Amino acid sequence: MSGETNVEQPQSDYSLLRAYVDRGDEAAFSELVSRYVGMVHASALRQTSRSDLAEDIVQAVFILLARKAATFDPQILLGGWLFRSVRFAANDLLKAERRRQFRETVAYTMKEQADKVTEMAGPGKTDDDLWKQVAPEIDGCLGQLGETDRMAILLRFFEEKSFPEVGAALRLSEEAARKRVNRALEKLQSLLQRRGLTASALGLSTLLSTQAASSVSAAAVPAGLGSKVAVVALAAQAGTAAPASAITLAQSVATKWAWVQAKAWLWGAGTVAAVGTVAGVLLTQLPSNSDGAAGVSAGRRDDYRVAGFPDATRVHAVIAELQAAVARGDAKAVAARVRFPLRLNSTNGVTLVPDAATFIAEFSQIFPPEVRSALAKCPRSALFSSTEGVMIGSGDLWLAPAAPDNADPRLAAINLKVAPR
């Protein structure tokens, strides 16, 4: 048929992932990096405002992508996974920066908050001016949206997809996708307003259309970053030399993903005990860092700093004390190692035990046989740490610091299969 040309369609993200996983096709992985490095870098830069931290985040996220590639299913919306990974990594780095530069950070934050209470629209303001106000807040607000709303915004404005393409990705009709994007814009507008930034949903749509895509374009990415990231990520996956800081950050992000997915499994399956099993399986997919990175209990089972415990021996000592006290039925001794109010989670909701007297009176219900058994059988290898605390066994019990300024471990939550009477 004369006049017709065959235009080769780009491979889907999933097909590139499978090419890399099944055949070790490094070119396929590099294509994924090239496809998303702009979006990842722009998001990291918006959140940190520092090019060095942004590049660290980009490297860590793609190292993790290489390691997790085999775990994705055919329906993966990779842009959404990358966005959340950047959020996890940025939060980690910014927390570290705040710890190192506390006074400077407080002063900067106070000024930032004072400067932020302003109108987005105003006489003489250009889209660039408005974007400078919105950019530092946009990722945090996107992170507060539901998954489908967030993906609608990311696909439409950051990946520049048409409404039919957005619909196909979200399994919606074109018209439903259009409505979903509009509703998501309204929610995003409301979240920005809470942070002192006002604009109509229509104005926000125009701003995102003109600014978001350009911020993730190849021209906005430092020269050579995509190639460097791909090389380092592939080297890290092959077990050869890679920056320790990037490995550490990738492991921290993996830990957060494990907890997110474990909680999703927990509430979806309707059983609190599932959380530990899922978290353990997810974490073992990421090898340990030879430097013993803080916060990654998959590689270092005795490193609980991410949970707020700098002294691992104290964590183990408190667990041993709890095991002994529970074994002899000494409710008073156990209560001395509890942080009140103690949270009791069950499939029927949450119950709070307000004080030691209530705890002692209801000890048998708070510590049913299955919880006693889980605590008694808990070896060090069954501990998992995250920002939530240290998990004992399969999520039956959780330790957390006694107070923000007191790192002594305390029993903070118990997951029960049946709600206490």
C-alpha positions in Angstrom: 0.0 0.0 0.0 1.8 3.1 -1.2 2.2 6.1 1.0 2.0 4.1 4.3 5.0 3.8 6.6 5.5 1.5 9.6 6.3 3.4 12.7 7.9 1.2 15.3 6.2 1.6 18.6 8.4 2.1 21.7 8.6 -1.0 24.0 6.6 -0.8 27.1 8.3 -0.3 30.5 7.4 -3.9 31.4 8.9 -5.4 28.3 12.1 -3.5 28.9 12.2 -4.8 32.5 11.7 -8.4 31.3 14.4 -8.0 28.7 16.8 -7.0 31.4 15.6 -9.6 33.9 15.3 -12.6 31.4 18.2 -11.9 29.1 20.5 -9.5 31.0 19.8 -6.9 28.3 21.7 -3.9 29.7 20.6 -1.8 26.8 17.0 -2.3 27.8 17.8 -1.1 31.3 19.6 1.9 30.0 16.6 2.7 27.9 14.4 2.8 31.0 17.0 5.1 32.7 16.9 7.4 29.7 13.1 7.3 29.7 12.7 8.4 33.3 16.0 10.0 34.5 14.6 13.5 33.7 11.5 12.9 35.8 13.4 11.4 38.7 16.1 14.1 38.7 13.5 16.9 38.5 11.5 15.5 41.4 14.7 15.0 43.5 15.9 18.5 42.8 12.5 20.1 43.6 12.5 18.4 47.0 16.1 18.9 48.0 17.0 22.1 46.1 20.6 20.8 45.9 22.1 19.2 42.8 24.4 17.0 44.7 21.6 15.4 46.8 19.4 15.2 43.7 22.1 13.2 41.9 22.6 10.9 44.9 18.8 10.2 44.9 18.7 9.5 41.2 21.6 7.0 41.5 20.0 5.2 44.5 16.6 5.0 42.9 17.9 3.3 39.7 20.2 1.0 41.7 17.0 -0.1 43.5 15.2 -0.4 40.2 17.8 -2.8 38.9 17.5 -4.9 42.0 13.7 -5.0 42.1 13.2 -5.4 38.3 12.2 -9.0 38.6 9.5 -8.3 41.2 7.2 -6.0 39.1 4.0 -7.3 37.4 2.8 -6.5 33.9 0.5 -3.7 35.2 3.3 -1.7 36.8 3.1 2.0 36.4 6.8 2.6 36.7 6.5 6.4 36.9 4.5 6.1 40.1 6.9 3.6 41.6 9.9 5.9 40.8 8.1 8.9 42.2 7.4 7.3 45.5 11.0 5.9 45.7 12.3 9.5 45.2 10.0 10.7 48.0 11.4 8.0 50.3 15.0 8.8 49.4 14.5 12.6 49.6 13.0 12.3 53.0 15.9 10.2 54.2 18.5 12.6 53.0 16.7 15.7 54.3 16.4 14.1 57.7 20.1 13.5 57.7 20.7 17.1 56.7 18.5 18.4 59.4 20.4 16.3 62.0 23.7 17.7 60.8 22.6 21.3 60.4 19.7 21.6 62.9 20.0 25.3 63.7 20.5 26.4 60.1 17.6 24.2 59.0 15.2 25.7 61.6 16.1 29.2 60.6 15.7 28.4 56.9 12.4 26.7 57.4 11.0 29.6 59.4 11.9 32.0 56.6 10.6 29.6 54.0 7.2 29.4 55.8 7.0 33.2 56.1 7.8 33.7 52.4 5.4 31.0 51.3 2.2 32.6 52.4 1.6 34.5 49.2 -0.7 34.5 46.2 0.5 32.4 43.2 -1.1 34.8 40.8 -0.2 38.5 40.8 0.7 41.4 38.6 3.7 40.8 36.5 4.2 37.2 37.6 5.3 34.8 34.9 4.9 31.1 34.8 8.5 30.7 35.8 7.8 32.8 38.9 4.8 30.8 39.8 6.6 27.5 39.2 9.4 28.6 41.6 6.7 28.9 44.3 4.9 25.7 43.5 7.9 23.4 42.7 9.2 22.9 46.3 5.6 21.9 47.4 4.3 19.9 44.5 5.9 16.6 45.3 4.7 16.6 48.9 1.2 17.4 47.8 1.3 14.7 45.1 2.4 12.3 47.8 -0.8 13.0 49.8 -3.0 12.1 46.8 -4.5 8.7 46.4 -2.5 6.3 44.1 -4.9 6.7 41.1 -5.1 10.5 41.4 -1.3 10.8 41.7 -0.8 8.6 38.7 -3.3 10.6 36.7 -1.3 13.8 37.4 2.1 12.2 36.7 1.0 10.6 33.5 -0.8 13.6 32.1 1.7 16.4 33.0 5.0 14.9 33.9 5.0 12.1 31.3 3.0 14.1 28.8 0.5 11.4 28.0 -2.7 12.1 26.1 -6.0 11.4 27.8 -6.5 8.1 25.8 -3.0 7.1 27.0 -3.8 8.0 30.6 -7.0 6.1 30.4 -5.2 3.0 29.0 -2.6 3.1 31.8 -5.3 3.5 34.5 -7.8 1.1 32.8 -10.3 3.9 32.3 -12.1 5.3 29.2 -10.8 8.5 27.7 -13.7 10.5 29.2 -13.2 8.9 32.7 -9.5 9.6 32.5 -10.2 13.3 31.7 -12.6 13.5 34.7 -10.0 11.7 36.9 -7.3 14.2 36.0 -9.7 17.2 36.6 -10.7 15.8 40.0 -7.0 15.1 40.9 -6.2 18.7 39.9 -8.9 20.0 42.3 -7.5 17.9 45.1 -4.0 19.1 44.4 -5.1 22.7 44.3 -6.7 22.2 47.7 -3.5 20.7 49.2 -1.4 23.6 47.8 -3.9 26.1 49.3 -3.2 24.6 52.7 0.4 25.4 52.2 -0.4 29.1 51.4 -0.4 28.8 47.6 -3.6 29.7 45.8 -4.6 29.1 42.2 -7.6 27.8 40.3 -7.5 24.2 39.1 -7.5 25.6 35.6 -4.5 27.8 36.4 -2.7 24.9 38.0 -3.4 22.8 34.9 -1.9 25.4 32.6 1.1 25.8 34.9 1.8 22.1 35.0 1.4 21.8 31.2 4.0 24.5 30.6 6.4 23.8 33.4 6.3 20.2 34.6 7.3 18.6 31.3 10.1 21.0 30.7 11.5 20.3 34.1 11.9 16.7 33.3 13.2 17.1 29.8 16.6 15.9 28.7 17.9 19.4 28.6 17.2 19.9 32.3 19.3 16.8 33.3 23.0 17.3 33.9 25.0 16.1 31.0 25.9 12.5 31.1 23.9 11.7 34.2 21.7 9.2 32.6 24.6 7.2 31.2 26.5 7.4 34.5 23.4 6.3 36.5 22.8 3.2 34.2 26.5 2.1 34.4 26.6 2.4 38.2 23.2 0.7 38.8 24.2 -2.2 36.6 27.6 -2.4 38.3 25.9 -2.5 41.7 23.6 -5.2 40.6 26.5 -7.2 39.3 28.2 -6.9 42.7 31.1 -4.7 41.5 32.2 -1.3 42.7 29.5 1.2 43.4 29.3 4.3 45.7 28.6 3.2 49.3 26.3 6.2 49.9 24.1 5.2 46.9 23.9 1.6 48.1 23.0 2.7 51.6 20.3 5.0 50.3 18.9 2.3 48.0 18.7 -0.1 50.9 16.9 2.5 53.0 14.3 3.1 50.3 13.9 -0.7 49.9 13.1 -0.9 53.6 10.4 1.7 53.3 8.9 0.0 50.3 8.9 -3.3 52.3 7.0 -1.6 55.1 4.5 0.0 52.7 3.8 -3.2 50.9 3.6 -5.2 54.2 1.0 -2.8 55.5 -1.0 -3.1 52.3 -0.9 -6.8 52.6 -1.8 -6.6 56.2 -5.0 -4.7 55.7 -5.9 -6.3 52.5 -5.5 -9.8 53.9 -7.2 -8.9 57.2 -4.5 -10.3 59.4 -1.9 -8.4 61.3 0.4 -11.4 61.5 1.1 -11.2 57.7 3.0 -8.0 58.0 6.2 -9.6 59.3 6.2 -12.4 56.7 5.8 -10.0 53.8 8.3 -7.5 55.1 10.9 -10.2 55.6 10.4 -11.6 52.1 10.7 -8.2 50.5 13.8 -7.2 52.4 15.7 -10.3 51.7 15.7 -9.4 48.0 18.2 -6.7 48.7 21.7 -7.8 49.7 23.4 -6.1 52.7 25.9 -3.3 52.5 29.4 -4.1 53.5 29.5 -0.9 55.5 26.5 -2.0 57.7 24.3 0.9 56.6 22.0 2.3 59.3 18.4 1.3 59.0 18.7 -1.8 56.9 17.9 -4.8 59.1 18.0 -7.3 56.2 21.7 -7.1 56.0 22.5 -6.1 59.6 20.0 -7.7 62.0 21.7 -5.9 65.0 21.4 -2.4 63.5 18.3 -0.6 64.8 19.3 3.1 64.3 16.6 3.7 61.8 14.1 2.9 64.6 15.8 5.3 67.0 17.9 2.8 68.9 21.7 3.5 68.7 22.5 0.7 71.2 21.6 -2.8 69.8 22.6 -4.5 73.0 20.0 -2.5 74.9 17.3 -3.7 72.4 18.3 -7.3 72.9 18.4 -6.8 76.7 14.9 -5.4 76.8 13.5 -8.3 74.7 15.2 -10.8 77.0 13.6 -9.0 80.0 10.2 -9.1 78.4 10.6 -12.8 77.5 11.5 -13.7 81.1 8.7 -11.5 82.7 6.0 -12.9 80.3 7.2 -16.4 80.9 6.6 -16.1 84.6 3.4 -14.2 84.2 4.8 -11.1 85.9 2.5 -8.4 84.6 4.0 -5.6 86.7 7.5 -6.3 85.4 6.2 -6.3 81.8 4.3 -3.0 82.4 7.6 -1.4 83.4 8.8 -2.0 79.9 5.7 -0.6 78.1 5.2 2.8 76.6 1.7 4.1 77.4 -0.7 4.3 75.8 0.0 0.9 74.5 -1.5 0.4 71.0 -3.4 -2.9 70.4 -4.1 -3.5 66.8 -6.6 -6.1 65.6 -8.9 -6.8 62.7 -11.6 -4.9 64.6 -9.6 -1.7 64.9 -7.3 -0.1 67.4 -7.6 -0.2 71.2 -5.3 2.0 73.5 -4.3 0.7 76.9 -3.9 4.0 78.8 -1.8 3.1 81.9 0.0 0.4 83.8 -3.0 -0.3 86.1 -5.2 -1.1 83.1 -2.4 -3.2 81.5 -1.9 -5.3 84.6 -5.7 -5.9 85.1 -6.1 -7.0 81.4 -2.7 -8.7 81.1 -4.1 -12.1 80.0 -6.1 -10.5 77.2 -3.2 -8.3 76.0 -0.8 -11.3 76.0 -2.8 -14.3 74.7 -1.0 -17.5 74.1 -0.1 -16.7 70.4 1.6 -13.4 71.5 3.4 -15.1 74.4 4.7 -17.8 72.0 5.8 -15.3 69.4 7.8 -13.4 72.0 9.3 -16.5 73.6 10.5 -17.9 70.2 11.9 -14.6 69.0 15.6 -14.9 68.0 17.6 -11.9 66.8 17.2 -13.1 63.2 13.5 -12.5 63.5 13.8 -8.8 64.3 13.1 -6.2 61.6 13.6 -2.4 62.0 12.0 0.5 60.3 11.1 4.0 61.2 8.1 2.5 62.9 10.2 0.7 65.4 11.7 -2.8 65.9 9.3 -5.6 65.0 9.4 -8.9 66.9 8.6 -12.1 65.2 5.9 -11.8 62.5 4.7 -8.4 63.6 3.2 -9.6 66.9 5.0 -7.0 68.9 6.7 -3.7 68.3 9.3 -1.8 70.3 9.8 2.0 70.0 11.8 4.6 71.9 10.3 5.6 75.3 10.2 9.2 74.2 11.7 11.5 71.5 14.6 12.3 73.8 14.8 8.8 75.4 16.1 5.9 73.3 15.4 3.2 75.8 13.3 0.5 74.1 9.6 0.1 75.2 6.8 -2.1 74.1 4.7 0.2 72.0 2.2 -2.0 70.0 0.9 -5.5 69.9 -1.0 -7.0 67.0 -3.8 -9.3 68.0 -5.7 -11.7 65.8 -8.8 -11.0 68.0 -9.8 -7.8 69.6 -9.6 -7.7 73.4 -12.9 -8.0 75.2 
